[in-house]
Amino acid sequence: MSEHAREAAMNLYAGIGRRDFVRAVAAVGAGAGVAGLASACSSGSSTPDGSPSATAGGFSVLQPGQGDPEGDHYLPSTPDEVLWGYVPTVHATPVMQMASGQTVTIDAVSHEGILEDQGRDPIEYFGTQGVDQSDVLQDAVAIAADYDRTPRNFDKDGPHVVTGPVFVEGAQPGDVLKIEILQAIPRVPYGVVSSRHGKGALARTADGGAPPGITDQEVMPAIASDRRPNPDPRLYGNVSTFTGVEDGYGVMKYGAAQVRFPLRPFMGMMGVAFSQDTDLTAATANSIPPTVGGGNIDIRLLGEGATFYLPVFAEGALFYVGDPHMAMGDGEVALTAMEGSLRGTYRLSVCKPRSGDAPSVAYRYPFAETADAWVPIGLSDPDGSVGGQGTDLDVAMRRAVVNALDFLETDRGMDRATAYAYLSAAADFSVSQVVDRTVGVHGQLYKSHFGD
């Protein structure tokens, strides 16, 4: 995107803000059906000054370039700059440059609703769910129709639309990029949860049978509904569950009943360039498995107010985001979370070795922090699919525990034996996700235990 085009987008970037979103979803009203929700939230058109128009329900869909600016910089998702299914390598050309300590607002686009098994036409797909055309994001429509930076292979490529990379001045290999998550705003009042054959906690194995521990009858989606191979991914038999937003909750309907759960928006993918490959579609750059450079880390604690630390492997760090989530349970068992496009704002700061500005573990491995806890992370196979893929949760757990011990010993001054005992007595370890080829575990070491 040219600098003039980005400046023009920034000039249009004025409107509702986060507080208005919260008020808007509350105004939609409990019990509205999917069609009623879409009708109440019907908008997306712009007023003559470029700001989003309000709907009957008060919600304004955040089309690209609209909304209340928060960051020093604004980065949209355009077909000629995003990567679809792959993350930037260390050789990638930045789409934006910024100083350390500045903030950037990024409009991320969800892959759900634009994928090949959903027809690669978000207007048609969401229209079948009662969503008005004006409530479908224009950048999602453009990416689905016009993306051609890499050939799309639905069975091989990752699903994620990846925005970036951002060059952060002063970042060098050996540093840490500190990512403070300042804002995570849903751009639309709906999301999608998908379960696809061959993926997820209960998916079929490569030979078509059940994985260890369950029977053929317990596979999800059901084996009988799997119509692969087929030249048309729409006929695979994958399952996508449209989920509306009512009163600030995600709502799934089943028969005459419904289940409601709170929204907890966060970006499933935040990363820095890690792969050394020059090929845009190298296996090491596939967007699905997380790596030491972050990426598809899928830790639901990384919402507003959290901080994520990543070791730097390229000049400028080359930061990117993708896979926006509106809500996710630990494990993400069906394959996806409640996926929906978000607007995120981040402060990106370079931390130098021995500066004390980042946890010691972060100079070699992803590490996170919330207001209440330090979050050590473990991945089963964090090398970007080099030499195959390991999916052993025991490996991920061990690495999370070792990283927790290293943090407590080096940063908190605990002897290792006491630290090991403390983790067993008082820390919590959770499965981050089991669906991204490389599986993950994260811990929580509570600051209040240390008087912090």
BAMAR-224994 format. One record per residue (C-alpha): residue number from 1; residue in one letter; z, y, x. Coordinates in steps of 0.5 Angstrom, whole numbers. Example, Ala and Ser with C-alpha at 12.3 -4.5 7.8 and 13.67 -1.06 7.14 Angstrom:
BEGIN
+-----+------+-------+-------+-------+
! seq ! type !    c3 !    c2 !    c1 !
+-----+------+-------+-------+-------+
!   1 !    A !    16 !    -9 !    25 !
!   2 !    S !    14 !    -2 !    27 !
+-----+------+-------+-------+-------+
// end
This chain:
BEGIN
+-----+------+-------+-------+-------+
! seq ! type !    c3 !    c2 !    c1 !
+-----+------+-------+-------+-------+
!   1 !    M !     0 !     0 !     0 !
!   2 !    S !    -2 !     7 !     3 !
!   3 !    E !     3 !    12 !     4 !
!   4 !    H !     0 !    17 !    -1 !
!   5 !    A !     1 !    11 !    -6 !
!   6 !    R !     8 !    10 !    -5 !
!   7 !    E !     9 !    17 !    -5 !
!   8 !    A !     6 !    17 !   -12 !
!   9 !    A !    10 !    11 !   -14 !
!  10 !    M !    16 !    15 !   -12 !
!  11 !    N !    15 !    21 !   -15 !
!  12 !    L !    14 !    17 !   -22 !
!  13 !    Y !    21 !    13 !   -20 !
!  14 !    A !    26 !    17 !   -25 !
!  15 !    G !    29 !    14 !   -32 !
!  16 !    I !    34 !    10 !   -34 !
!  17 !    G !    39 !     7 !   -29 !
!  18 !    R !    44 !     1 !   -29 !
!  19 !    R !    49 !     4 !   -34 !
!  20 !    D !    43 !     5 !   -39 !
!  21 !    F !    41 !    -2 !   -38 !
!  22 !    V !    48 !    -4 !   -40 !
!  23 !    R !    49 !     0 !   -46 !
!  24 !    A !    42 !    -2 !   -48 !
!  25 !    V !    43 !   -10 !   -48 !
!  26 !    A !    49 !    -9 !   -52 !
!  27 !    A !    45 !    -5 !   -57 !
!  28 !    V !    41 !   -11 !   -58 !
!  29 !    G !    46 !   -14 !   -62 !
!  30 !    A !    49 !   -21 !   -63 !
!  31 !    G !    45 !   -27 !   -66 !
!  32 !    A !    38 !   -24 !   -65 !
!  33 !    G !    33 !   -29 !   -64 !
!  34 !    V !    28 !   -29 !   -59 !
!  35 !    A !    22 !   -26 !   -63 !
!  36 !    G !    27 !   -21 !   -66 !
!  37 !    L !    30 !   -19 !   -59 !
!  38 !    A !    23 !   -18 !   -56 !
!  39 !    S !    22 !   -13 !   -62 !
!  40 !    A !    28 !   -10 !   -61 !
!  41 !    C !    27 !    -9 !   -53 !
!  42 !    S !    19 !    -7 !   -54 !
!  43 !    S !    17 !    -2 !   -49 !
!  44 !    G !    14 !    -1 !   -43 !
!  45 !    S !    10 !     5 !   -44 !
!  46 !    S !    11 !    11 !   -40 !
!  47 !    T !    12 !    18 !   -43 !
!  48 !    P !     7 !    23 !   -40 !
!  49 !    D !    12 !    25 !   -34 !
!  50 !    G !    12 !    18 !   -32 !
!  51 !    S !    19 !    16 !   -34 !
!  52 !    P !    20 !     9 !   -38 !
!  53 !    S !    20 !    10 !   -46 !
!  54 !    A !    26 !     8 !   -50 !
!  55 !    T !    26 !     2 !   -55 !
!  56 !    A !    29 !     1 !   -62 !
!  57 !    G !    34 !    -3 !   -58 !
!  58 !    G !    35 !     2 !   -53 !
!  59 !    F !    33 !    -2 !   -47 !
!  60 !    S !    27 !     1 !   -43 !
!  61 !    V !    23 !    -5 !   -39 !
!  62 !    L !    23 !    -2 !   -31 !
!  63 !    Q !    16 !    -2 !   -30 !
!  64 !    P !    14 !    -1 !   -22 !
!  65 !    G !    15 !     6 !   -20 !
!  66 !    Q !    20 !     8 !   -26 !
!  67 !    G !    27 !     8 !   -27 !
!  68 !    D !    33 !    12 !   -23 !
!  69 !    P !    32 !    12 !   -16 !
!  70 !    E !    38 !    10 !   -11 !
!  71 !    G !    35 !     8 !    -5 !
!  72 !    D !    32 !    13 !     1 !
!  73 !    H !    26 !     9 !     0 !
!  74 !    Y !    22 !     5 !    -5 !
!  75 !    L !    18 !    -1 !    -4 !
!  76 !    P !    14 !    -4 !   -10 !
!  77 !    S !    11 !   -11 !   -11 !
!  78 !    T !     3 !   -10 !   -10 !
!  79 !    P !    -2 !   -16 !   -10 !
!  80 !    D !    -4 !   -14 !    -3 !
!  81 !    E !     3 !   -14 !     0 !
!  82 !    V !     7 !   -19 !    -3 !
!  83 !    L !     7 !   -26 !     0 !
!  84 !    W !     6 !   -32 !    -6 !
!  85 !    G !    10 !   -38 !    -3 !
!  86 !    Y !    11 !   -36 !     4 !
!  87 !    V !    16 !   -32 !     8 !
!  88 !    P !    14 !   -27 !    13 !
!  89 !    T !    14 !   -30 !    20 !
!  90 !    V !    16 !   -26 !    27 !
!  91 !    H !     8 !   -24 !    27 !
!  92 !    A !     8 !   -20 !    20 !
!  93 !    T !     6 !   -13 !    19 !
!  94 !    P !    11 !    -9 !    16 !
!  95 !    V !    10 !    -6 !    10 !
!  96 !    M !    15 !    -1 !    11 !
!  97 !    Q !    19 !     2 !    16 !
!  98 !    M !    26 !     5 !    16 !
!  99 !    A !    32 !     7 !    20 !
! 100 !    S !    38 !     3 !    21 !
! 101 !    G !    44 !     5 !    16 !
! 102 !    Q !    39 !     8 !    11 !
! 103 !    T !    38 !     5 !     4 !
! 104 !    V !    32 !     2 !     0 !
! 105 !    T !    30 !     0 !    -7 !
! 106 !    I !    26 !    -6 !    -8 !
! 107 !    D !    22 !    -8 !   -15 !
! 108 !    A !    22 !   -16 !   -14 !
! 109 !    V !    18 !   -20 !   -19 !
! 110 !    S !    20 !   -27 !   -21 !
! 111 !    H !    15 !   -33 !   -20 !
! 112 !    E !    17 !   -35 !   -27 !
! 113 !    G !    12 !   -34 !   -32 !
! 114 !    I !     6 !   -33 !   -27 !
! 115 !    L !     6 !   -40 !   -24 !
! 116 !    E !     0 !   -45 !   -25 !
! 117 !    D !     4 !   -50 !   -29 !
! 118 !    Q !     5 !   -44 !   -34 !
! 119 !    G !    -2 !   -42 !   -34 !
! 120 !    R !    -2 !   -36 !   -29 !
! 121 !    D !    -2 !   -31 !   -35 !
! 122 !    P !     5 !   -28 !   -36 !
! 123 !    I !     2 !   -24 !   -42 !
! 124 !    E !     0 !   -30 !   -46 !
! 125 !    Y !     6 !   -34 !   -43 !
! 126 !    F !    11 !   -29 !   -45 !
! 127 !    G !     7 !   -28 !   -52 !
! 128 !    T !     8 !   -35 !   -54 !
! 129 !    Q !    16 !   -33 !   -53 !
! 130 !    G !    15 !   -27 !   -58 !
! 131 !    V !    15 !   -22 !   -52 !
! 132 !    D !    11 !   -16 !   -53 !
! 133 !    Q !     5 !   -15 !   -48 !
! 134 !    S !     8 !    -8 !   -46 !
! 135 !    D !    15 !   -11 !   -44 !
! 136 !    V !    11 !   -16 !   -39 !
! 137 !    L !    12 !   -13 !   -32 !
! 138 !    Q !     5 !   -10 !   -30 !
! 139 !    D !     6 !   -12 !   -23 !
! 140 !    A !     7 !   -19 !   -25 !
! 141 !    V !     1 !   -19 !   -29 !
! 142 !    A !    -3 !   -16 !   -23 !
! 143 !    I !     0 !   -21 !   -18 !
! 144 !    A !    -2 !   -27 !   -23 !
! 145 !    A !    -9 !   -24 !   -23 !
! 146 !    D !   -11 !   -21 !   -17 !
! 147 !    Y !    -7 !   -24 !   -11 !
! 148 !    D !   -11 !   -27 !    -6 !
! 149 !    R !    -8 !   -26 !     1 !
! 150 !    T !    -7 !   -34 !     2 !
! 151 !    P !   -10 !   -39 !    -3 !
! 152 !    R !    -5 !   -42 !    -8 !
! 153 !    N !    -4 !   -49 !    -8 !
! 154 !    F !     1 !   -51 !   -13 !
! 155 !    D !     4 !   -57 !   -11 !
! 156 !    K !     4 !   -55 !    -3 !
! 157 !    D !     6 !   -47 !    -4 !
! 158 !    G !    13 !   -45 !    -5 !
! 159 !    P !    13 !   -41 !   -12 !
! 160 !    H !    17 !   -35 !   -10 !
! 161 !    V !    14 !   -28 !   -10 !
! 162 !    V !    16 !   -25 !    -3 !
! 163 !    T !    17 !   -17 !    -2 !
! 164 !    G !    17 !   -14 !     5 !
! 165 !    P !    17 !   -14 !    11 !
! 166 !    V !    21 !    -8 !    12 !
! 167 !    F !    22 !    -6 !    19 !
! 168 !    V !    29 !    -3 !    21 !
! 169 !    E !    29 !     1 !    27 !
! 170 !    G !    33 !    -1 !    33 !
! 171 !    A !    33 !    -8 !    31 !
! 172 !    Q !    32 !   -13 !    37 !
! 173 !    P !    33 !   -21 !    37 !
! 174 !    G !    40 !   -22 !    39 !
! 175 !    D !    42 !   -17 !    34 !
! 176 !    V !    45 !   -18 !    27 !
! 177 !    L !    42 !   -15 !    20 !
! 178 !    K !    48 !   -13 !    16 !
! 179 !    I !    45 !   -13 !     9 !
! 180 !    E !    50 !    -9 !     4 !
! 181 !    I !    48 !   -11 !    -4 !
! 182 !    L !    49 !    -4 !    -7 !
! 183 !    Q !    45 !    -5 !   -14 !
! 184 !    A !    42 !   -11 !   -18 !
! 185 !    I !    39 !    -9 !   -24 !
! 186 !    P !    35 !   -13 !   -29 !
! 187 !    R !    28 !   -10 !   -30 !
! 188 !    V !    27 !   -14 !   -37 !
! 189 !    P !    31 !   -17 !   -42 !
! 190 !    Y !    29 !   -24 !   -41 !
! 191 !    G !    29 !   -30 !   -36 !
! 192 !    V !    26 !   -37 !   -35 !
! 193 !    V !    30 !   -43 !   -33 !
! 194 !    S !    25 !   -49 !   -30 !
! 195 !    S !    25 !   -56 !   -29 !
! 196 !    R !    20 !   -59 !   -25 !
! 197 !    H !    18 !   -66 !   -24 !
! 198 !    G !    19 !   -68 !   -17 !
! 199 !    K !    25 !   -63 !   -16 !
! 200 !    G !    32 !   -62 !   -18 !
! 201 !    A !    38 !   -66 !   -18 !
! 202 !    L !    36 !   -71 !   -22 !
! 203 !    A !    28 !   -71 !   -20 !
! 204 !    R !    24 !   -77 !   -19 !
! 205 !    T !    23 !   -79 !   -12 !
! 206 !    A !    16 !   -79 !    -8 !
! 207 !    D !    15 !   -87 !   -10 !
! 208 !    G !    16 !   -85 !   -18 !
! 209 !    G !    23 !   -88 !   -19 !
! 210 !    A !    30 !   -86 !   -19 !
! 211 !    P !    34 !   -83 !   -14 !
! 212 !    P !    40 !   -87 !   -11 !
! 213 !    G !    46 !   -86 !   -16 !
! 214 !    I !    42 !   -86 !   -23 !
! 215 !    T !    37 !   -90 !   -27 !
! 216 !    D !    30 !   -89 !   -29 !
! 217 !    Q !    33 !   -87 !   -36 !
! 218 !    E !    37 !   -81 !   -33 !
! 219 !    V !    32 !   -78 !   -29 !
! 220 !    M !    30 !   -71 !   -31 !
! 221 !    P !    25 !   -69 !   -34 !
! 222 !    A !    24 !   -76 !   -37 !
! 223 !    I !    19 !   -80 !   -33 !
! 224 !    A !    15 !   -81 !   -39 !
! 225 !    S !    14 !   -74 !   -40 !
! 226 !    D !    11 !   -74 !   -33 !
! 227 !    R !     3 !   -73 !   -33 !
! 228 !    R !     2 !   -72 !   -26 !
! 229 !    P !    -3 !   -73 !   -22 !
! 230 !    N !    -7 !   -68 !   -26 !
! 231 !    P !   -12 !   -63 !   -24 !
! 232 !    D !    -9 !   -58 !   -29 !
! 233 !    P !    -2 !   -56 !   -27 !
! 234 !    R !    -1 !   -54 !   -35 !
! 235 !    L !    -1 !   -61 !   -36 !
! 236 !    Y !     4 !   -64 !   -31 !
! 237 !    G !    10 !   -64 !   -37 !
! 238 !    N !    14 !   -59 !   -33 !
! 239 !    V !    20 !   -56 !   -38 !
! 240 !    S !    21 !   -48 !   -38 !
! 241 !    T !    27 !   -46 !   -42 !
! 242 !    F !    26 !   -38 !   -44 !
! 243 !    T !    32 !   -35 !   -45 !
! 244 !    G !    34 !   -28 !   -48 !
! 245 !    V !    39 !   -23 !   -47 !
! 246 !    E !    44 !   -21 !   -52 !
! 247 !    D !    50 !   -17 !   -51 !
! 248 !    G !    49 !   -17 !   -44 !
! 249 !    Y !    49 !   -25 !   -44 !
! 250 !    G !    44 !   -30 !   -43 !
! 251 !    V !    43 !   -34 !   -49 !
! 252 !    M !    39 !   -41 !   -50 !
! 253 !    K !    38 !   -43 !   -57 !
! 254 !    Y !    38 !   -51 !   -59 !
! 255 !    G !    37 !   -52 !   -66 !
! 256 !    A !    41 !   -48 !   -70 !
! 257 !    A !    46 !   -47 !   -65 !
! 258 !    Q !    46 !   -43 !   -58 !
! 259 !    V !    50 !   -43 !   -52 !
! 260 !    R !    52 !   -36 !   -49 !
! 261 !    F !    53 !   -34 !   -41 !
! 262 !    P !    55 !   -28 !   -37 !
! 263 !    L !    49 !   -25 !   -33 !
! 264 !    R !    51 !   -25 !   -26 !
! 265 !    P !    44 !   -22 !   -23 !
! 266 !    F !    43 !   -23 !   -15 !
! 267 !    M !    37 !   -24 !   -11 !
! 268 !    G !    36 !   -31 !    -9 !
! 269 !    M !    32 !   -30 !    -3 !
! 270 !    M !    34 !   -25 !     2 !
! 271 !    G !    32 !   -26 !     9 !
! 272 !    V !    29 !   -24 !    16 !
! 273 !    A !    23 !   -27 !    20 !
! 274 !    F !    25 !   -33 !    23 !
! 275 !    S !    18 !   -37 !    24 !
! 276 !    Q !    15 !   -37 !    30 !
! 277 !    D !     8 !   -39 !    27 !
! 278 !    T !     2 !   -34 !    27 !
! 279 !    D !    -1 !   -38 !    21 !
! 280 !    L !     1 !   -35 !    14 !
! 281 !    T !     2 !   -42 !    11 !
! 282 !    A !     5 !   -45 !    16 !
! 283 !    A !    10 !   -51 !    14 !
! 284 !    T !    16 !   -47 !    17 !
! 285 !    A !    14 !   -41 !    13 !
! 286 !    N !    14 !   -44 !     6 !
! 287 !    S !    19 !   -40 !     2 !
! 288 !    I !    23 !   -46 !    -1 !
! 289 !    P !    27 !   -48 !     4 !
! 290 !    P !    33 !   -43 !     7 !
! 291 !    T !    33 !   -43 !    15 !
! 292 !    V !    38 !   -39 !    20 !
! 293 !    G !    34 !   -33 !    18 !
! 294 !    G !    36 !   -33 !    11 !
! 295 !    G !    31 !   -34 !     6 !
! 296 !    N !    32 !   -38 !    -1 !
! 297 !    I !    39 !   -38 !     1 !
! 298 !    D !    41 !   -38 !    -7 !
! 299 !    I !    49 !   -37 !    -6 !
! 300 !    R !    51 !   -33 !   -13 !
! 301 !    L !    56 !   -29 !   -10 !
! 302 !    L !    51 !   -25 !    -7 !
! 303 !    G !    51 !   -20 !   -12 !
! 304 !    E !    53 !   -13 !   -13 !
! 305 !    G !    58 !   -11 !    -8 !
! 306 !    A !    57 !   -17 !    -3 !
! 307 !    T !    55 !   -16 !     4 !
! 308 !    F !    50 !   -21 !     8 !
! 309 !    Y !    49 !   -22 !    15 !
! 310 !    L !    43 !   -25 !    19 !
! 311 !    P !    42 !   -26 !    26 !
! 312 !    V !    35 !   -22 !    28 !
! 313 !    F !    29 !   -26 !    31 !
! 314 !    A !    24 !   -21 !    31 !
! 315 !    E !    23 !   -13 !    33 !
! 316 !    G !    25 !    -9 !    27 !
! 317 !    A !    28 !   -16 !    24 !
! 318 !    L !    23 !   -16 !    18 !
! 319 !    F !    27 !   -16 !    12 !
! 320 !    Y !    24 !   -19 !     6 !
! 321 !    V !    27 !   -21 !    -1 !
! 322 !    G !    25 !   -25 !    -7 !
! 323 !    D !    27 !   -30 !   -12 !
! 324 !    P !    31 !   -26 !   -17 !
! 325 !    H !    36 !   -29 !   -21 !
! 326 !    M !    40 !   -26 !   -27 !
! 327 !    A !    45 !   -32 !   -27 !
! 328 !    M !    46 !   -38 !   -24 !
! 329 !    G !    51 !   -44 !   -23 !
! 330 !    D !    53 !   -47 !   -17 !
! 331 !    G !    48 !   -52 !   -15 !
! 332 !    E !    43 !   -50 !   -19 !
! 333 !    V !    41 !   -57 !   -21 !
! 334 !    A !    35 !   -56 !   -26 !
! 335 !    L !    31 !   -53 !   -20 !
! 336 !    T !    31 !   -46 !   -22 !
! 337 !    A !    37 !   -41 !   -24 !
! 338 !    M !    36 !   -36 !   -30 !
! 339 !    E !    30 !   -33 !   -27 !
! 340 !    G !    28 !   -26 !   -28 !
! 341 !    S !    25 !   -20 !   -24 !
! 342 !    L !    30 !   -15 !   -21 !
! 343 !    R !    31 !    -8 !   -18 !
! 344 !    G !    35 !    -9 !   -12 !
! 345 !    T !    38 !    -3 !    -7 !
! 346 !    Y !    40 !    -5 !     0 !
! 347 !    R !    43 !    -1 !     6 !
! 348 !    L !    40 !    -5 !    12 !
! 349 !    S !    44 !    -3 !    18 !
! 350 !    V !    43 !    -6 !    25 !
! 351 !    C !    49 !    -9 !    29 !
! 352 !    K !    49 !   -10 !    36 !
! 353 !    P !    53 !   -16 !    40 !
! 354 !    R !    60 !   -14 !    42 !
! 355 !    S !    60 !    -8 !    37 !
! 356 !    G !    65 !   -11 !    32 !
! 357 !    D !    60 !    -9 !    27 !
! 358 !    A !    59 !   -16 !    24 !
! 359 !    P !    63 !   -23 !    24 !
! 360 !    S !    62 !   -27 !    31 !
! 361 !    V !    58 !   -33 !    27 !
! 362 !    A !    53 !   -28 !    24 !
! 363 !    Y !    50 !   -27 !    31 !
! 364 !    R !    47 !   -35 !    30 !
! 365 !    Y !    48 !   -36 !    23 !
! 366 !    P !    48 !   -33 !    16 !
! 367 !    F !    55 !   -31 !    14 !
! 368 !    A !    57 !   -27 !     8 !
! 369 !    E !    63 !   -23 !     5 !
! 370 !    T !    65 !   -20 !    -2 !
! 371 !    A !    70 !   -16 !    -3 !
! 372 !    D !    75 !   -22 !    -4 !
! 373 !    A !    73 !   -27 !     1 !
! 374 !    W !    69 !   -28 !     7 !
! 375 !    V !    64 !   -33 !     6 !
! 376 !    P !    62 !   -38 !    11 !
! 377 !    I !    55 !   -42 !    10 !
! 378 !    G !    52 !   -49 !    12 !
! 379 !    L !    45 !   -51 !    11 !
! 380 !    S !    43 !   -59 !    12 !
! 381 !    D !    37 !   -57 !    16 !
! 382 !    P !    36 !   -50 !    18 !
! 383 !    D !    30 !   -50 !    22 !
! 384 !    G !    24 !   -49 !    17 !
! 385 !    S !    22 !   -56 !    16 !
! 386 !    V !    21 !   -57 !    24 !
! 387 !    G !    20 !   -65 !    24 !
! 388 !    G !    21 !   -66 !    17 !
! 389 !    Q !    27 !   -64 !    12 !
! 390 !    G !    34 !   -66 !    12 !
! 391 !    T !    37 !   -66 !     5 !
! 392 !    D !    44 !   -69 !     7 !
! 393 !    L !    50 !   -65 !     3 !
! 394 !    D !    55 !   -68 !     8 !
! 395 !    V !    51 !   -64 !    14 !
! 396 !    A !    51 !   -58 !    10 !
! 397 !    M !    59 !   -58 !     9 !
! 398 !    R !    60 !   -60 !    16 !
! 399 !    R !    57 !   -54 !    18 !
! 400 !    A !    60 !   -49 !    13 !
! 401 !    V !    67 !   -52 !    16 !
! 402 !    V !    65 !   -51 !    23 !
! 403 !    N !    63 !   -44 !    22 !
! 404 !    A !    69 !   -42 !    18 !
! 405 !    L !    73 !   -45 !    24 !
! 406 !    D !    69 !   -41 !    29 !
! 407 !    F !    70 !   -35 !    25 !
! 408 !    L !    78 !   -36 !    24 !
! 409 !    E !    79 !   -37 !    31 !
! 410 !    T !    74 !   -32 !    34 !
! 411 !    D !    75 !   -26 !    29 !
! 412 !    R !    82 !   -28 !    26 !
! 413 !    G !    85 !   -30 !    32 !
! 414 !    M !    88 !   -37 !    29 !
! 415 !    D !    88 !   -43 !    33 !
! 416 !    R !    83 !   -48 !    31 !
! 417 !    A !    88 !   -54 !    29 !
! 418 !    T !    92 !   -49 !    24 !
! 419 !    A !    85 !   -46 !    22 !
! 420 !    Y !    83 !   -53 !    20 !
! 421 !    A !    89 !   -54 !    16 !
! 422 !    Y !    89 !   -48 !    13 !
! 423 !    L !    82 !   -49 !    10 !
! 424 !    S !    84 !   -56 !     7 !
! 425 !    A !    90 !   -52 !     4 !
! 426 !    A !    87 !   -46 !     1 !
! 427 !    A !    80 !   -45 !     2 !
! 428 !    D !    74 !   -47 !    -3 !
! 429 !    F !    68 !   -50 !    -1 !
! 430 !    S !    62 !   -50 !    -6 !
! 431 !    V !    55 !   -53 !    -7 !
! 432 !    S !    50 !   -47 !    -6 !
! 433 !    Q !    44 !   -51 !    -9 !
! 434 !    V !    41 !   -58 !    -8 !
! 435 !    V !    34 !   -56 !   -10 !
! 436 !    D !    31 !   -53 !    -4 !
! 437 !    R !    29 !   -58 !     1 !
! 438 !    T !    35 !   -56 !     5 !
! 439 !    V !    41 !   -56 !     1 !
! 440 !    G !    47 !   -51 !     2 !
! 441 !    V !    54 !   -51 !     2 !
! 442 !    H !    59 !   -44 !     2 !
! 443 !    G !    66 !   -43 !     3 !
! 444 !    Q !    71 !   -38 !     1 !
! 445 !    L !    76 !   -35 !     5 !
! 446 !    Y !    80 !   -31 !     1 !
! 447 !    K !    82 !   -24 !     5 !
! 448 !    S !    89 !   -23 !     1 !
! 449 !    H !    91 !   -29 !     5 !
! 450 !    F !    91 !   -25 !    11 !
! 451 !    G !    94 !   -19 !     8 !
! 452 !    D !    87 !   -16 !     8 !
+-----+------+-------+-------+-------+
// end
